[in-house]
Amino acid sequence: MLSFETVIIIPSRIGSTRLPNKPLSQIGHLSLIEHVIVSLQNTFKDNIYIATDSEKIAKIINNHDVKVIMTDPECKTGSDRVYEALRKIPNNAQIKYVINIQGDMPFVNPKIVEQIVQRLKQNDCDIVTSIVKVDKDIASSESNVKVVFDNNWNALYFSRSMIPHGAEEFYYHVGIYGFHASSLEQFIKLKQSKYETCEKLEQLRAIENGMKIGVCLTNEIPISVDTPEDLEKAICYYKTSIK
């Protein structure tokens, strides 16, 4: 259970290029976006909002007891969509913590969210995200983002390269974020930064502008669906582990 001070906003846009109509892709008897909702709903029923640009997505979600917020199709990033949705939530001045969960993680573990919220409540950083210890095989892929962090569990840098150089184990970045509501607004107003552009990682914008990103260690990498191949893996996982 989360208090009314915390909201989970799931950005879900229809216009994926690598997997057309991605949120509507079927995994068993439910669509991808419905699986995300079901994974979280038992734990966070009253805190979930879907931020979408699609009436088709909104129509499917109406079968579930969550709130839908229509957003601009031209939003540049998922964070922009989350911020637009936050501003449209009634009585949003009462909201302290905003969790941004990607709409392509069909089997996300609610414990990751709880861990992020607990770190946010320590008030020692602006943003919180999750990481997982991985080996070289996983770290070697540029699509798997790595992170290095200090002794206080605050991120120093994120990269698609294998950092730190010469290491035998690495830390993979799980793309789930928690923001203080004020920090989300601050982040959205920042201009795109040098290393963000180089790495194509928007979280570097925060670090380059002096914002502190705390990291929480978890023990699992949530399945993420970005390509047709990813979708097949998710379907296989559903059939063997969940169905």
C-alpha positions, 0 to 999 in steps of 0.5 A: 500500500502507498499513501495518497502522497505517492502516485505511479504514472505509467507512460504508454504511447502508441507510436513505437517504431520498432514494435508498432502498437506495442502497448496493445501487443498480446501476451496470453489473454491480455495486452502488454499494457494490461499486464503492467497494470495487473502486476502492480494493481493488487499492491497499488490499486488506488495509486496508478495512472496511465498517461497515454496519447491513444484512445485505443489504449484508453479504451482497453484500460477502462476494463481495469480500475485505474485512472487514465490521463490523455497526454500530448502525442508530441511529448518528447520523452516518457518523463515529459509525458509523466510530468504532463499527467502529474499536472492534470491530476486533481489536487496534485499539490498533495503529491510528494512522490512520483514513480515512473514505470515504463509501459513495456515491463509486463511483469514488473515486481511491486517490491522494486517500487516499494524500495524506491519510495523508501529511498525517496522518503530518506530525502537524501537525493532528488531522483531514485532508480533501481540497479542489478548486479550483472556479469560481463555477458549482460554488460557487454550489450550497448542496449543494457545501460550500466551505472557506477555509484559512490559509497552513499549509493548515489549514481556517478555516471550511466553509460552504454559502454562497459563501466568501470573499465576492467571490472568483472562485475557490473551494475545494470540500470533498471529503467524505473524512476522515482522523483520528488514531485518538485524534482520532476518539475526541475528535471523537465525544465532542464535543457538537453545536456552534452553527455545525455546527447552522446549516450542517448540517456536522459538521466545524465541531464540530471547528473550534469546539472547537479541533481542527485540520483540515488540507486537501490539494489534489486535482484532481478531484471524486469522483462522489457519489451522493445522489439518483436524478439522481446515480445516473443521472449515475454510470451514464452515467459508468460506461458512457462512461468505465469499462466 
